[in-house]
């Protein structure tokens, strides 16, 4: 019995995880444009961080890049 339950449980967890969609989407842009927008946001944010590096840490940088992407219309799935 136990030989059947564990694999079945493992398969169930895998299927649930596979069903969860992650990533981003944009209502008006193709997914291929994400990389270009992200690179542009990184460049803008990192230029600001270089101007005053003592003000920002890595977490702030990630949050600012995410905010920039949201302003460009990208949303989480």
SVG drawing of the C-alpha trace seen along z (x, -y; Angstrom):
<svg xmlns="http://www.w3.org/2000/svg" viewBox="-4 -60 32 62">
<polyline fill="none" stroke="black" stroke-width="0.4" points="0.0,0.0 2.7,-2.4 4.6,-1.7 1.6,-3.1 0.7,-6.0 4.0,-7.9 4.5,-7.9 0.8,-8.9 1.3,-11.7 4.5,-12.8 2.8,-12.8 -0.1,-14.8 2.3,-17.5 4.1,-17.6 0.9,-18.1 -0.2,-20.9 3.1,-22.6 3.1,-22.2 -0.3,-23.7 0.8,-26.9 1.8,-29.5 4.5,-31.9 6.1,-34.7 4.9,-38.0 2.6,-39.2 1.8,-42.5 -1.6,-43.3 -0.2,-45.0 3.3,-43.6 4.7,-40.2 6.6,-38.2 9.8,-38.6 9.8,-42.3 10.2,-41.6 14.0,-41.2 14.4,-44.6 12.2,-46.4 13.9,-44.6 17.4,-45.6 16.3,-49.2 14.9,-49.2 18.1,-47.7 20.2,-50.4 18.0,-53.2 17.9,-51.9 21.6,-51.0 22.6,-54.4 20.7,-55.9 22.2,-53.4 25.7,-54.3 25.1,-57.9 24.4,-57.1 25.4,-53.5 25.2,-54.0 21.4,-54.6 20.5,-51.4 21.1,-47.7 20.4,-44.7 16.8,-44.3 16.0,-48.0 17.5,-47.5 15.3,-44.5 12.2,-46.4 13.0,-49.4 13.5,-47.3 10.2,-45.5 8.5,-48.9 9.9,-50.1 8.6,-47.0 5.2,-47.6 5.2,-51.2 5.9,-49.8 2.8,-47.7 4.2,-44.3 2.2,-42.3 2.7,-39.1 0.7,-36.1"/>
</svg>
